[in-house]
Amino acid sequence: MHRTAIGLVSMAALTLAGCGGPPGGPHGGAGLERGETLLQTSATGQAETKPDEANISVGVSSIGLTSEAATAANNQKINGVVGALKALGVAEADMQTQQLSVSRIGYGANRNKFEASNTITIRVRDVSKAGAAIQAATRAGANILSGPDLRVSDPEAANKGAYAAAYKTARARADAYAEAAGLKVVRVLVIRDGGVAAPPSPMLYESADMAVRQQAAPPPVFAGSDRSSVSVSVDFALAPK
């Protein structure tokens, strides 16, 4: 069996099947027929989707003379935060404890006192309500806040457009190479999924002074759009026109 390389251009490679092998049968591991040329292309595709949910971390930190006092005060406050979020429509199934801690303070005016903290992550399934959720939590006593982390609830569905775009780009590139070489694409041999690029880092919302937050309107949260990017590698069989 013999193959002769006839080109390597950009991200595509062309290989010409030699004269060995049985007539009319597959030639080598690539599945080429006699006289066909292997073209390997790689391409990427992108799609933009509007996020439809927001993850927000909210919590409470309290100081007490003893660990028990700090914990009791903190429990009361976090229960108030949870109640306010439930009243807004956030289901308990969309709340998850993120961190609990109790520690002795070793410096400053509160030295030798204890600090208790409790942070939960909530999922707001309507981005337009994310600002209201932040306001409700801070008004109820939350003094720890980060987010929102805006996400697409069904990323696989969102990536479908990117998959199609990636393949169309690979096919268009194959047609261009084939035309330049005086050949034509006769069939697809292999399609390799290159995966999805990592999503962008989440935005961070820092909590402001409590008195200001209690008087302010809900902070604006803009959904914008998330761009997903996928890659694909495709092997094409080319033949003379």
DRENPA-3360 file (N, C-alpha, C; in nm, 2 decimals, always signed):
BEGIN
1 = MHRTAIGL = +0.09/-0.12/+0.00/+0.00/+0.00/+0.00/+0.09/+0.12/+0.00 ~ +0.05/+0.22/-0.08/+0.13/+0.34/-0.09/+0.04/+0.47/-0.10 ~ +0.08/+0.57/-0.03/+0.01/+0.70/-0.03/+0.11/+0.81/-0.06 ~ +0.07/+0.91/-0.13/+0.16/+1.02/-0.16/+0.09/+1.15/-0.11 ~ +0.16/+1.22/-0.02/+0.10/+1.34/+0.03/+0.11/+1.45/-0.08 ~ +0.00/+1.52/-0.11/+0.00/+1.62/-0.21/-0.03/+1.76/-0.16 ~ -0.05/+1.77/-0.02/-0.06/+1.91/+0.02/-0.09/+1.92/+0.17 ~ -0.05/+2.02/+0.23/-0.08/+2.06/+0.37/-0.10/+2.21/+0.38;
9 = VSMAALTL = -0.23/+2.25/+0.38/-0.25/+2.39/+0.37/-0.34/+2.44/+0.49 ~ -0.29/+2.54/+0.57/-0.36/+2.59/+0.68/-0.40/+2.47/+0.77 ~ -0.52/+2.44/+0.80/-0.56/+2.34/+0.89/-0.61/+2.22/+0.82 ~ -0.59/+2.21/+0.69/-0.64/+2.09/+0.61/-0.52/+2.01/+0.56 ~ -0.54/+1.88/+0.54/-0.43/+1.80/+0.49/-0.49/+1.71/+0.38 ~ -0.42/+1.70/+0.27/-0.47/+1.62/+0.15/-0.38/+1.50/+0.14 ~ -0.43/+1.38/+0.12/-0.35/+1.26/+0.09/-0.41/+1.19/-0.02 ~ -0.33/+1.15/-0.12/-0.38/+1.08/-0.24/-0.36/+0.93/-0.22;
17 = AGCGGPPG = -0.47/+0.85/-0.24/-0.46/+0.71/-0.23/-0.38/+0.65/-0.35 ~ -0.29/+0.56/-0.32/-0.20/+0.50/-0.43/-0.27/+0.39/-0.50 ~ -0.20/+0.32/-0.58/-0.25/+0.23/-0.67/-0.26/+0.09/-0.61 ~ -0.21/+0.07/-0.49/-0.22/-0.07/-0.43/-0.36/-0.09/-0.38 ~ -0.39/-0.22/-0.34/-0.52/-0.25/-0.28/-0.61/-0.30/-0.39 ~ -0.72/-0.36/-0.35/-0.81/-0.42/-0.44/-0.89/-0.32/-0.52 ~ -0.92/-0.33/-0.64/-0.99/-0.23/-0.72/-1.13/-0.22/-0.66 ~ -1.17/-0.09/-0.65/-1.31/-0.06/-0.61/-1.33/-0.08/-0.46;
25 = GPHGGAGL = -1.23/-0.13/-0.38/-1.25/-0.15/-0.24/-1.20/-0.04/-0.16 ~ -1.22/-0.05/-0.03/-1.16/+0.05/+0.06/-1.01/+0.05/+0.06 ~ -0.95/+0.16/+0.06/-0.80/+0.17/+0.06/-0.75/+0.22/+0.19 ~ -0.69/+0.13/+0.27/-0.63/+0.17/+0.40/-0.73/+0.20/+0.50 ~ -0.67/+0.25/+0.62/-0.76/+0.27/+0.74/-0.85/+0.39/+0.72 ~ -0.82/+0.48/+0.62/-0.90/+0.60/+0.60/-1.03/+0.57/+0.53 ~ -1.05/+0.45/+0.48/-1.17/+0.41/+0.40/-1.18/+0.47/+0.27 ~ -1.06/+0.51/+0.20/-1.07/+0.56/+0.07/-1.08/+0.46/-0.04;
33 = ERGETLLQ = -1.15/+0.49/-0.15/-1.15/+0.41/-0.26/-1.03/+0.44/-0.35 ~ -1.01/+0.35/-0.45/-0.89/+0.37/-0.54/-0.90/+0.51/-0.61 ~ -0.80/+0.58/-0.61/-0.79/+0.71/-0.68/-0.85/+0.83/-0.60 ~ -0.90/+0.80/-0.48/-0.96/+0.91/-0.40/-0.85/+0.98/-0.32 ~ -0.88/+1.10/-0.28/-0.79/+1.18/-0.20/-0.86/+1.21/-0.06 ~ -0.78/+1.20/+0.04/-0.82/+1.22/+0.18/-0.80/+1.37/+0.21 ~ -0.90/+1.44/+0.25/-0.89/+1.58/+0.30/-0.94/+1.59/+0.44 ~ -0.85/+1.63/+0.53/-0.88/+1.65/+0.67/-0.89/+1.80/+0.70;
41 = TSATGQAE = -1.01/+1.84/+0.75/-1.02/+1.98/+0.79/-1.07/+2.00/+0.93 ~ -1.04/+2.11/+0.99/-1.08/+2.14/+1.13/-1.15/+2.28/+1.12 ~ -1.25/+2.30/+1.20/-1.32/+2.43/+1.20/-1.39/+2.45/+1.34 ~ -1.42/+2.57/+1.36/-1.50/+2.61/+1.48/-1.63/+2.67/+1.45 ~ -1.72/+2.66/+1.54/-1.85/+2.73/+1.52/-1.89/+2.80/+1.65 ~ -1.97/+2.90/+1.64/-2.01/+2.98/+1.75/-2.16/+3.00/+1.75 ~ -2.22/+3.02/+1.87/-2.36/+3.05/+1.88/-2.38/+3.14/+2.00 ~ -2.47/+3.23/+2.00/-2.50/+3.32/+2.11/-2.64/+3.29/+2.17;
49 = TKPDEANI = -2.64/+3.27/+2.30/-2.77/+3.24/+2.37/-2.78/+3.33/+2.49 ~ -2.90/+3.38/+2.51/-2.93/+3.46/+2.63/-2.94/+3.38/+2.75 ~ -2.87/+3.41/+2.86/-2.88/+3.33/+2.98/-3.02/+3.34/+3.04 ~ -3.07/+3.23/+3.10/-3.20/+3.23/+3.15/-3.21/+3.20/+3.30 ~ -3.10/+3.20/+3.37/-3.10/+3.18/+3.51/-2.97/+3.25/+3.57 ~ -2.99/+3.28/+3.70/-2.88/+3.34/+3.77/-2.85/+3.27/+3.90 ~ -2.72/+3.24/+3.93/-2.68/+3.19/+4.06/-2.62/+3.30/+4.14 ~ -2.67/+3.31/+4.26/-2.62/+3.42/+4.35/-2.59/+3.36/+4.49;
57 = SVGVSSIG = -2.47/+3.40/+4.55/-2.43/+3.36/+4.68/-2.47/+3.47/+4.78 ~ -2.55/+3.43/+4.88/-2.59/+3.53/+4.98/-2.56/+3.47/+5.12 ~ -2.53/+3.55/+5.21/-2.50/+3.50/+5.35/-2.51/+3.60/+5.45 ~ -2.48/+3.55/+5.58/-2.49/+3.64/+5.69/-2.37/+3.61/+5.78 ~ -2.31/+3.71/+5.84/-2.20/+3.70/+5.93/-2.24/+3.77/+6.06 ~ -2.22/+3.71/+6.18/-2.26/+3.77/+6.30/-2.15/+3.75/+6.41 ~ -2.15/+3.84/+6.50/-2.04/+3.84/+6.60/-2.11/+3.83/+6.74 ~ -2.06/+3.74/+6.83/-2.11/+3.72/+6.96/-2.00/+3.70/+7.06;
65 = LTSEAATA = -2.04/+3.71/+7.19/-1.94/+3.69/+7.30/-1.90/+3.54/+7.31 ~ -1.98/+3.45/+7.27/-1.95/+3.31/+7.27/-1.99/+3.25/+7.13 ~ -1.93/+3.14/+7.10/-1.97/+3.07/+6.97/-2.11/+3.04/+6.96 ~ -2.17/+3.00/+7.08/-2.32/+2.97/+7.08/-2.40/+3.10/+7.05 ~ -2.36/+3.21/+7.11/-2.44/+3.34/+7.09/-2.42/+3.38/+6.94 ~ -2.30/+3.37/+6.89/-2.28/+3.41/+6.75/-2.36/+3.32/+6.65 ~ -2.36/+3.19/+6.68/-2.43/+3.10/+6.60/-2.58/+3.12/+6.60 ~ -2.63/+3.14/+6.72/-2.78/+3.16/+6.74/-2.82/+3.29/+6.67;
73 = ANNQKING = -2.75/+3.40/+6.68/-2.78/+3.52/+6.61/-2.78/+3.50/+6.46 ~ -2.68/+3.43/+6.42/-2.66/+3.41/+6.27/-2.77/+3.32/+6.21 ~ -2.81/+3.22/+6.29/-2.92/+3.13/+6.24/-3.05/+3.21/+6.23 ~ -3.08/+3.30/+6.32/-3.20/+3.38/+6.31/-3.19/+3.47/+6.19 ~ -3.08/+3.53/+6.16/-3.07/+3.62/+6.04/-3.08/+3.54/+5.91 ~ -3.01/+3.43/+5.90/-3.01/+3.35/+5.77/-3.15/+3.30/+5.75 ~ -3.22/+3.26/+5.86/-3.36/+3.22/+5.84/-3.45/+3.33/+5.78 ~ -3.42/+3.46/+5.83/-3.49/+3.57/+5.77/-3.46/+3.59/+5.63;
81 = VVGALKAL = -3.33/+3.57/+5.59/-3.30/+3.59/+5.45/-3.37/+3.48/+5.36 ~ -3.37/+3.36/+5.41/-3.43/+3.25/+5.34/-3.58/+3.28/+5.32 ~ -3.64/+3.32/+5.43/-3.79/+3.36/+5.42/-3.82/+3.46/+5.32 ~ -3.73/+3.56/+5.31/-3.75/+3.67/+5.21/-3.74/+3.62/+5.07 ~ -3.64/+3.53/+5.05/-3.62/+3.47/+4.92/-3.74/+3.38/+4.88 ~ -3.79/+3.31/+4.97/-3.91/+3.22/+4.94/-4.03/+3.31/+4.91 ~ -4.04/+3.42/+4.98/-4.16/+3.51/+4.95/-4.15/+3.57/+4.81 ~ -4.02/+3.58/+4.76/-4.00/+3.63/+4.63/-4.03/+3.52/+4.52;
89 = GVAEADMQ = -4.03/+3.40/+4.56/-4.06/+3.29/+4.47/-3.95/+3.19/+4.45 ~ -3.84/+3.21/+4.52/-3.72/+3.12/+4.51/-3.76/+2.99/+4.59 ~ -3.76/+2.88/+4.52/-3.80/+2.75/+4.58/-3.68/+2.70/+4.67 ~ -3.72/+2.63/+4.78/-3.61/+2.57/+4.86/-3.52/+2.48/+4.79 ~ -3.57/+2.41/+4.68/-3.49/+2.32/+4.60/-3.38/+2.40/+4.53 ~ -3.40/+2.53/+4.51/-3.30/+2.61/+4.44/-3.21/+2.69/+4.54 ~ -3.21/+2.64/+4.67/-3.11/+2.69/+4.77/-3.02/+2.58/+4.81 ~ -2.89/+2.61/+4.83/-2.80/+2.51/+4.87/-2.69/+2.58/+4.96;
97 = TQQLSVSR = -2.67/+2.52/+5.08/-2.57/+2.57/+5.17/-2.44/+2.56/+5.11 ~ -2.36/+2.67/+5.11/-2.23/+2.67/+5.05/-2.12/+2.67/+5.15 ~ -2.14/+2.74/+5.27/-2.03/+2.74/+5.37/-2.09/+2.78/+5.50 ~ -2.05/+2.70/+5.61/-2.08/+2.74/+5.75/-1.95/+2.75/+5.82 ~ -1.93/+2.85/+5.91/-1.81/+2.86/+5.98/-1.83/+2.94/+6.11 ~ -1.76/+2.90/+6.22/-1.75/+2.97/+6.34/-1.61/+2.98/+6.38 ~ -1.56/+3.10/+6.42/-1.42/+3.12/+6.45/-1.40/+3.23/+6.55 ~ -1.30/+3.22/+6.63/-1.26/+3.32/+6.73/-1.19/+3.43/+6.66;
105 = IGYGANRN = -1.23/+3.56/+6.69/-1.16/+3.67/+6.63/-1.04/+3.71/+6.71 ~ -0.93/+3.72/+6.65/-0.80/+3.74/+6.72/-0.74/+3.88/+6.70 ~ -0.82/+3.97/+6.66/-0.76/+4.11/+6.64/-0.87/+4.21/+6.65 ~ -0.84/+4.34/+6.66/-0.93/+4.45/+6.65/-1.02/+4.46/+6.77 ~ -1.13/+4.55/+6.75/-1.22/+4.58/+6.86/-1.30/+4.45/+6.91 ~ -1.31/+4.35/+6.82/-1.39/+4.23/+6.86/-1.30/+4.12/+6.90 ~ -1.18/+4.15/+6.93/-1.09/+4.04/+6.97/-1.14/+3.95/+7.08 ~ -1.12/+3.82/+7.07/-1.17/+3.72/+7.16/-1.32/+3.69/+7.16;
113 = KFEASNTI = -1.39/+3.77/+7.07/-1.53/+3.73/+7.04/-1.53/+3.63/+6.93 ~ -1.65/+3.58/+6.90/-1.67/+3.48/+6.80/-1.75/+3.53/+6.68 ~ -1.71/+3.49/+6.56/-1.78/+3.52/+6.44/-1.84/+3.40/+6.37 ~ -1.97/+3.40/+6.35/-2.03/+3.29/+6.28/-2.08/+3.34/+6.14 ~ -2.07/+3.25/+6.04/-2.12/+3.29/+5.91/-2.18/+3.17/+5.84 ~ -2.28/+3.20/+5.75/-2.35/+3.10/+5.68/-2.38/+3.16/+5.54 ~ -2.34/+3.09/+5.44/-2.36/+3.14/+5.30/-2.43/+3.03/+5.22 ~ -2.53/+3.07/+5.15/-2.60/+2.98/+5.06/-2.60/+3.03/+4.92;
121 = TIRVRDVS = -2.61/+2.94/+4.83/-2.62/+2.97/+4.69/-2.76/+2.95/+4.64 ~ -2.82/+3.05/+4.57/-2.96/+3.04/+4.53/-2.96/+3.04/+4.37 ~ -3.05/+2.97/+4.32/-3.07/+2.98/+4.17/-3.20/+3.05/+4.14 ~ -3.19/+3.16/+4.07/-3.31/+3.24/+4.03/-3.33/+3.20/+3.88 ~ -3.45/+3.14/+3.86/-3.48/+3.09/+3.73/-3.54/+3.19/+3.63 ~ -3.53/+3.31/+3.67/-3.57/+3.42/+3.58/-3.47/+3.54/+3.60 ~ -3.39/+3.56/+3.50/-3.28/+3.66/+3.52/-3.34/+3.80/+3.55 ~ -3.46/+3.83/+3.51/-3.52/+3.96/+3.53/-3.55/+3.98/+3.68;
129 = KAGAAIQA = -3.55/+3.87/+3.76/-3.58/+3.88/+3.90/-3.45/+3.87/+3.99 ~ -3.34/+3.87/+3.92/-3.21/+3.86/+4.00/-3.19/+3.98/+4.08 ~ -3.21/+4.10/+4.03/-3.19/+4.22/+4.11/-3.29/+4.22/+4.23 ~ -3.41/+4.18/+4.21/-3.51/+4.18/+4.32/-3.46/+4.08/+4.43 ~ -3.40/+3.97/+4.38/-3.35/+3.87/+4.48/-3.24/+3.92/+4.56 ~ -3.15/+4.00/+4.50/-3.04/+4.06/+4.57/-3.09/+4.16/+4.67 ~ -3.19/+4.24/+4.63/-3.25/+4.34/+4.72/-3.32/+4.27/+4.84 ~ -3.39/+4.17/+4.81/-3.47/+4.10/+4.92/-3.37/+4.04/+5.02;
137 = ATRAGANI = -3.26/+3.98/+4.97/-3.17/+3.92/+5.06/-3.10/+4.02/+5.15 ~ -3.06/+4.13/+5.09/-2.98/+4.23/+5.17/-3.08/+4.31/+5.27 ~ -3.20/+4.33/+5.22/-3.30/+4.39/+5.31/-3.33/+4.30/+5.43 ~ -3.32/+4.17/+5.41/-3.35/+4.08/+5.52/-3.23/+4.06/+5.61 ~ -3.12/+4.12/+5.58/-3.00/+4.11/+5.67/-2.88/+4.05/+5.61 ~ -2.88/+4.01/+5.48/-2.76/+3.95/+5.42/-2.65/+4.05/+5.41 ~ -2.53/+4.02/+5.46/-2.42/+4.11/+5.45/-2.30/+4.04/+5.38 ~ -2.32/+3.93/+5.32/-2.23/+3.86/+5.23/-2.30/+3.83/+5.10;
145 = LSGPDLRV = -2.24/+3.88/+4.99/-2.31/+3.87/+4.86/-2.21/+3.86/+4.75 ~ -2.23/+3.77/+4.66/-2.15/+3.76/+4.54/-2.23/+3.71/+4.42 ~ -2.20/+3.75/+4.30/-2.28/+3.71/+4.19/-2.34/+3.84/+4.12 ~ -2.43/+3.82/+4.03/-2.49/+3.69/+3.99/-2.40/+3.62/+3.88 ~ -2.40/+3.49/+3.89/-2.34/+3.41/+3.78/-2.45/+3.37/+3.69 ~ -2.45/+3.44/+3.57/-2.56/+3.42/+3.47/-2.52/+3.30/+3.39 ~ -2.62/+3.21/+3.37/-2.60/+3.08/+3.30/-2.72/+3.05/+3.21 ~ -2.69/+2.96/+3.12/-2.79/+2.90/+3.03/-2.83/+2.77/+3.09;
153 = SDPEAANK = -2.96/+2.75/+3.12/-3.00/+2.62/+3.19/-2.98/+2.50/+3.11 ~ -2.98/+2.51/+2.98/-2.97/+2.39/+2.89/-2.86/+2.42/+2.79 ~ -2.73/+2.40/+2.83/-2.62/+2.44/+2.74/-2.61/+2.35/+2.62 ~ -2.65/+2.23/+2.63/-2.64/+2.14/+2.51/-2.74/+2.19/+2.40 ~ -2.86/+2.23/+2.44/-2.95/+2.29/+2.34/-2.89/+2.42/+2.28 ~ -2.83/+2.50/+2.37/-2.77/+2.62/+2.32/-2.66/+2.60/+2.22 ~ -2.59/+2.49/+2.24/-2.47/+2.46/+2.15/-2.51/+2.40/+2.01 ~ -2.63/+2.37/+1.99/-2.67/+2.30/+1.87/-2.64/+2.39/+1.75;
161 = GAYAAAYK = -2.66/+2.52/+1.76/-2.63/+2.61/+1.65/-2.48/+2.62/+1.62 ~ -2.40/+2.61/+1.73/-2.26/+2.61/+1.71/-2.21/+2.48/+1.64 ~ -2.27/+2.37/+1.68/-2.23/+2.24/+1.61/-2.25/+2.25/+1.46 ~ -2.37/+2.30/+1.42/-2.41/+2.32/+1.28/-2.31/+2.41/+1.21 ~ -2.28/+2.52/+1.28/-2.20/+2.62/+1.22/-2.06/+2.57/+1.20 ~ -2.01/+2.49/+1.29/-1.87/+2.43/+1.28/-1.87/+2.33/+1.16 ~ -1.97/+2.25/+1.15/-1.97/+2.15/+1.03/-1.98/+2.23/+0.90 ~ -2.07/+2.33/+0.89/-2.08/+2.40/+0.77/-1.95/+2.47/+0.73;
169 = TARARADA = -1.88/+2.52/+0.83/-1.75/+2.58/+0.80/-1.65/+2.48/+0.74 ~ -1.65/+2.36/+0.81/-1.56/+2.26/+0.76/-1.59/+2.21/+0.62 ~ -1.72/+2.20/+0.59/-1.76/+2.16/+0.46/-1.73/+2.27/+0.35 ~ -1.75/+2.39/+0.39/-1.72/+2.50/+0.30/-1.57/+2.50/+0.27 ~ -1.49/+2.48/+0.37/-1.34/+2.48/+0.35/-1.30/+2.36/+0.26 ~ -1.37/+2.25/+0.29/-1.34/+2.13/+0.20/-1.37/+2.16/+0.06 ~ -1.49/+2.22/+0.03/-1.53/+2.25/-0.11/-1.43/+2.34/-0.17 ~ -1.38/+2.44/-0.09/-1.28/+2.54/-0.15/-1.15/+2.47/-0.18;
177 = YAEAAGLK = -1.10/+2.38/-0.09/-0.97/+2.31/-0.12/-0.99/+2.22/-0.24 ~ -1.10/+2.15/-0.25/-1.13/+2.06/-0.36/-1.13/+2.13/-0.49 ~ -1.20/+2.24/-0.49/-1.21/+2.32/-0.62/-1.08/+2.37/-0.66 ~ -0.99/+2.41/-0.57/-0.86/+2.46/-0.60/-0.77/+2.35/-0.66 ~ -0.80/+2.23/-0.61/-0.72/+2.11/-0.66/-0.78/+2.04/-0.78 ~ -0.89/+2.09/-0.83/-0.96/+2.03/-0.94/-1.03/+1.91/-0.91 ~ -1.07/+1.90/-0.78/-1.14/+1.78/-0.74/-1.28/+1.82/-0.68 ~ -1.36/+1.72/-0.63/-1.48/+1.74/-0.57/-1.50/+1.65/-0.45;
185 = VVRVLVIR = -1.58/+1.70/-0.35/-1.61/+1.62/-0.23/-1.71/+1.51/-0.27 ~ -1.68/+1.39/-0.24/-1.77/+1.28/-0.28/-1.84/+1.22/-0.15 ~ -1.78/+1.22/-0.04/-1.85/+1.18/+0.08/-1.77/+1.21/+0.21 ~ -1.84/+1.20/+0.32/-1.78/+1.23/+0.45/-1.73/+1.09/+0.51 ~ -1.60/+1.09/+0.56/-1.55/+0.97/+0.61/-1.56/+0.96/+0.76 ~ -1.52/+1.07/+0.83/-1.52/+1.07/+0.98/-1.55/+1.21/+1.02 ~ -1.63/+1.22/+1.13/-1.66/+1.35/+1.20/-1.61/+1.34/+1.34 ~ -1.52/+1.42/+1.39/-1.47/+1.42/+1.52/-1.51/+1.54/+1.60;
193 = DGGVAAPP = -1.58/+1.52/+1.71/-1.62/+1.63/+1.79/-1.50/+1.68/+1.88 ~ -1.47/+1.81/+1.86/-1.36/+1.87/+1.94/-1.39/+1.93/+2.07 ~ -1.52/+1.92/+2.11/-1.56/+1.97/+2.24/-1.60/+2.12/+2.24 ~ -1.64/+2.16/+2.36/-1.69/+2.30/+2.38/-1.59/+2.38/+2.46 ~ -1.56/+2.50/+2.41/-1.47/+2.59/+2.48/-1.52/+2.62/+2.62 ~ -1.43/+2.65/+2.72/-1.47/+2.69/+2.85/-1.56/+2.82/+2.85 ~ -1.66/+2.82/+2.93/-1.75/+2.94/+2.94/-1.67/+3.06/+3.00 ~ -1.72/+3.18/+2.98/-1.66/+3.30/+3.04/-1.67/+3.30/+3.19;
201 = SPMLYESA = -1.58/+3.37/+3.26/-1.59/+3.38/+3.40/-1.71/+3.45/+3.45 ~ -1.77/+3.41/+3.56/-1.89/+3.48/+3.61/-1.86/+3.63/+3.65 ~ -1.96/+3.71/+3.65/-1.95/+3.85/+3.70/-1.96/+3.85/+3.85 ~ -1.91/+3.95/+3.91/-1.91/+3.96/+4.06/-1.98/+4.08/+4.10 ~ -2.08/+4.07/+4.19/-2.15/+4.19/+4.24/-2.11/+4.20/+4.39 ~ -2.05/+4.31/+4.43/-2.01/+4.33/+4.56/-2.12/+4.40/+4.64 ~ -2.14/+4.36/+4.77/-2.24/+4.42/+4.85/-2.20/+4.56/+4.89 ~ -2.30/+4.65/+4.90/-2.27/+4.79/+4.94/-2.30/+4.80/+5.09;
209 = DMAVRQQA = -2.29/+4.93/+5.14/-2.33/+4.96/+5.28/-2.47/+4.92/+5.30 ~ -2.50/+4.86/+5.42/-2.64/+4.81/+5.44/-2.74/+4.92/+5.44 ~ -2.72/+5.04/+5.50/-2.82/+5.14/+5.50/-2.85/+5.19/+5.36 ~ -2.75/+5.19/+5.27/-2.77/+5.23/+5.13/-2.85/+5.13/+5.06 ~ -2.82/+5.00/+5.08/-2.89/+4.89/+5.01/-3.03/+4.88/+5.05 ~ -3.06/+4.91/+5.18/-3.20/+4.90/+5.22/-3.29/+5.01/+5.16 ~ -3.23/+5.12/+5.12/-3.31/+5.23/+5.06/-3.31/+5.22/+4.91 ~ -3.21/+5.16/+4.85/-3.20/+5.16/+4.70/-3.30/+5.07/+4.63;
217 = APPPVFAG = -3.32/+5.10/+4.51/-3.40/+5.01/+4.42/-3.32/+4.89/+4.39 ~ -3.39/+4.78/+4.34/-3.31/+4.66/+4.31/-3.21/+4.69/+4.21 ~ -3.09/+4.64/+4.22/-2.98/+4.67/+4.13/-3.01/+4.61/+3.99 ~ -2.98/+4.68/+3.89/-3.01/+4.63/+3.75/-2.92/+4.51/+3.72 ~ -2.97/+4.41/+3.66/-2.90/+4.29/+3.62/-2.93/+4.27/+3.47 ~ -2.83/+4.27/+3.39/-2.85/+4.26/+3.24/-2.80/+4.12/+3.20 ~ -2.89/+4.05/+3.13/-2.87/+3.91/+3.09/-2.76/+3.91/+2.98 ~ -2.76/+4.00/+2.89/-2.67/+4.00/+2.78/-2.68/+3.87/+2.70;
225 = SDRSSVSV = -2.57/+3.81/+2.66/-2.57/+3.68/+2.59/-2.44/+3.61/+2.61 ~ -2.45/+3.48/+2.61/-2.33/+3.39/+2.63/-2.29/+3.34/+2.49 ~ -2.17/+3.34/+2.46/-2.12/+3.29/+2.33/-2.05/+3.15/+2.36 ~ -2.11/+3.05/+2.29/-2.05/+2.91/+2.30/-1.97/+2.89/+2.18 ~ -1.86/+2.82/+2.19/-1.77/+2.79/+2.08/-1.74/+2.64/+2.08 ~ -1.75/+2.57/+1.97/-1.72/+2.43/+1.96/-1.63/+2.41/+1.84 ~ -1.56/+2.30/+1.84/-1.47/+2.27/+1.73/-1.50/+2.13/+1.67 ~ -1.47/+2.11/+1.55/-1.49/+1.98/+1.48/-1.38/+1.95/+1.38;
233 = SVDFALAP = -1.35/+1.82/+1.36/-1.26/+1.78/+1.26/-1.33/+1.68/+1.17 ~ -1.32/+1.70/+1.04/-1.39/+1.62/+0.95/-1.30/+1.57/+0.84 ~ -1.31/+1.44/+0.81/-1.23/+1.38/+0.70/-1.33/+1.36/+0.58 ~ -1.29/+1.42/+0.47/-1.36/+1.40/+0.34/-1.29/+1.32/+0.24 ~ -1.36/+1.25/+0.16/-1.31/+1.18/+0.04/-1.33/+1.27/-0.08 ~ -1.22/+1.30/-0.15/-1.23/+1.37/-0.28/-1.20/+1.28/-0.40 ~ -1.26/+1.32/-0.51/-1.24/+1.24/-0.63/-1.23/+1.34/-0.75 ~ -1.18/+1.30/-0.86/-1.17/+1.39/-0.98/-1.31/+1.43/-1.02;
241 = K = -1.33/+1.55/-1.08/-1.46/+1.59/-1.13/-1.50/+1.51/-1.25;
% end
